[in-house]
């Protein structure tokens, strides 16, 4: 059914903005004060080809997570269209959900439950049977470096890095056709980061998955992604292969050009400074 | 077949095998069953892991039930007038047990969003490829089973404290009334669960207000006739009123199951109306939350 579709994701002129106040019954302090809006995604367009690892690189608050949520059917676009393997995320959300899974920056789990219990819950939601899910969960978790006894301990007793690995395992467990990784290696130590990156490549190479990865780790984007979109203030300022992006910037004093240099050249900002703010 | 092609068959939704229409339906039913069971198993695991809280809550509920029931036992001493103490004890016991049963169902369903928001799993659950009906079926199955067990444990303890003569009671009829009433509270719970979806910070407290209103108007501890005239019409739209009156008719007066129909049909009707209404309201609220970005953990 999906074997003949070559384009995994099409994002076309998508805009998403949020009002800053909450609730139906919010009272404005001043009658003349208009509710402020934040444009999180501003007329963004791009395509992700099947089997590609596509990176979205940008500082915090640049619209990366909003884009992922729009593709994941967790937000409705104000305008524009998003399709996943030809399915519109608004009109055919169930068809889209069957094809995707997502790892968010915060590892969201039932903290008292064990990794296995959390994964079993996730697997059943996606239609897997219990025995199959247990076997696969154990395989993926041990592959990601968890010891067997750690699989059965409550999530609240795990380190941030281990929790993030379980989040990644939960997404891999359902073998999604499109995997949305929203800063998946944030908080991981260098070794864990490498393990996850290897696993991501393996998933693409051996399991026919397309990966959309957001990150503000430029080395990760450079090492993993086939193409990278640089986003700033909700707008894509450049989109190309890492090599082509770096070629846009001439040699800098004393070091090879990095994606950080590209980002500075294009936006006039430093990626790391923005992160700290 | 290559390794890569083989892997395509891993995702249950990627399976390309040719099936008949009946085979497709059967497969969809199996997936629905598995997804519904996910909520039952998850909630059971949560209860097991939070067992300390369950013990605290059970102890509180038993003490609360006994305190209310002892009002009946002490009425002669309070008023100085001779009353049918046994009748009064049973009257209050039915009120407190029925309310406990319905309130637990209501809490379990209405707080499902609040729990997931607190744990941070709400986005993960709501992006799963399941319908809201499948979601609610699992949540409801657990809520009814849990509530029934919890209420039976309390009843078992309370019975040890009072000499209760139930020889004239129609216990079968009472059970039918109670289960019929649970449907309406499932629907009301779904409607109430919208509040934490729309109001991330205060929604959970709002569901308590809703529950308190039903406690006041439904005649849990007194006949609705003692309420002010302007509240009494509200009592007639609360399904709990009919459940309580039906339970009292069955247990206190031993009314036959067939004669309980005047209490059964309003309770069932409330369920028939409130469950689809709840699902519709939830669907609209989910769309609103997605438009405004309120699904996110911090709202």
Contacts between the chains, C-beta under 8 A, distances in Angstrom:
chain1	res1	chain2	res2	distance
A	1	B	14	8.0
A	1	B	16	6.1
A	2	B	14	7.2
A	3	B	8	7.4
A	3	B	16	8.0
A	18	B	292	7.0
A	18	B	293	5.1
A	19	B	292	7.0
A	22	B	199	7.6
A	22	B	200	7.5
A	22	B	201	7.6
A	22	B	294	7.9
A	22	B	299	6.7
A	23	B	198	7.4
A	23	B	199	5.8
A	24	B	198	7.2
A	69	B	123	7.7
A	69	B	293	8.0
A	69	B	296	7.8
A	72	B	123	7.8
A	72	B	127	5.3
A	73	B	127	5.9
A	73	B	290	7.8
A	74	B	123	5.4
A	74	B	126	7.0
A	74	B	127	5.6
A	74	B	290	6.4
A	74	B	295	5.6
A	75	B	290	5.5
A	75	B	291	7.7
A	75	B	293	6.2
A	75	B	295	7.7
A	76	B	287	7.0
A	76	B	290	4.8
A	76	B	291	4.9
A	94	B	129	5.9
A	94	B	131	7.5
A	97	B	127	5.9
A	97	B	128	6.6
A	97	B	129	3.9
A	98	B	13	3.9
A	98	B	129	4.3
A	99	B	13	6.8
A	100	B	127	7.7
A	102	B	123	8.0
A	102	B	124	7.7
A	102	B	127	6.7
A	104	B	123	7.0
A	104	B	124	8.0
A	106	B	120	6.3
A	106	B	297	7.0
A	108	B	119	7.1
A	108	B	120	3.9
A	108	B	121	4.9
A	108	B	123	7.0
A	108	B	124	5.7
A	108	B	297	7.1
A	109	B	119	7.1
A	109	B	120	7.5
A	109	B	121	6.6
A	110	B	42	7.0
A	110	B	45	7.8
A	110	B	46	6.4
A	110	B	119	5.2
A	110	B	121	6.3
A	111	B	119	6.5
A	112	B	46	6.6
A	112	B	49	3.9
A	112	B	50	6.1
A	113	B	42	7.4
A	113	B	45	5.5
A	113	B	46	6.8
A	113	B	49	6.2
A	117	B	42	7.5
A	117	B	45	5.0
A	120	B	38	7.9
A	120	B	41	7.1
A	121	B	38	5.3
A	121	B	41	6.9
A	121	B	42	4.5
A	122	B	124	7.1
A	122	B	128	7.8
A	124	B	34	4.9
A	124	B	35	6.1
A	124	B	37	6.2
A	124	B	38	3.5
A	124	B	41	7.1
A	125	B	35	5.3
A	125	B	38	5.1
A	125	B	125	7.3
A	125	B	128	3.9
A	125	B	129	7.6
A	125	B	130	6.0
A	126	B	11	7.9
A	126	B	12	6.8
A	126	B	13	7.6
A	126	B	35	7.9
A	126	B	128	6.6
A	126	B	129	6.5
A	127	B	12	4.3
A	127	B	13	7.0
A	127	B	30	7.6
A	127	B	31	3.8
A	127	B	34	5.6
A	127	B	35	6.6
A	127	B	129	7.7
A	128	B	12	6.3
A	128	B	34	7.2
A	129	B	34	6.5
A	154	B	49	6.9
A	174	B	11	6.2
A	175	B	7	7.2
A	175	B	10	3.9
A	175	B	11	4.0
A	175	B	14	7.2
A	176	B	11	6.7
A	177	B	11	6.8
A	177	B	14	6.6
A	206	B	3	6.1
A	206	B	4	6.3
A	206	B	7	6.0
A	207	B	4	7.6
A	207	B	7	4.3
A	207	B	10	6.9
A	208	B	4	5.7
A	208	B	5	8.0
A	208	B	7	5.8
A	208	B	8	5.4
